[in-house]
Amino acid sequence: MSEVRARVQHGSARPGGALKGYPPDALHREIAFLAYYLHWDYATIIELEHRERQRWCAEVSAINQKINGDDDGRSIETLR
């Protein structure tokens, strides 16, 4: 079992990161989205509190939508 999946299924022993019961696919999408747009490494992203990670995804999505229009497919929501 991957380290990420284990933390998602069993809860993270550290503050932030994955939440127990949080869908692994959603976590992977958020990590990939932030890594792609912000060039942050995995450790930085996974250490973020769940709500903070989602907030960063929303902010990047809003910037992309404002710059490129609503139908450009560069929002985290279009990846869900």
Protein Blocks (a to p, Z undefined) as FASTA:
>chain_A
ZZklmmmmnopabgghidehiafklmmmmmmmmmmmnopafklmmmpcfklmmmmmmmmm
mmmmmmnojklopafklmZZ
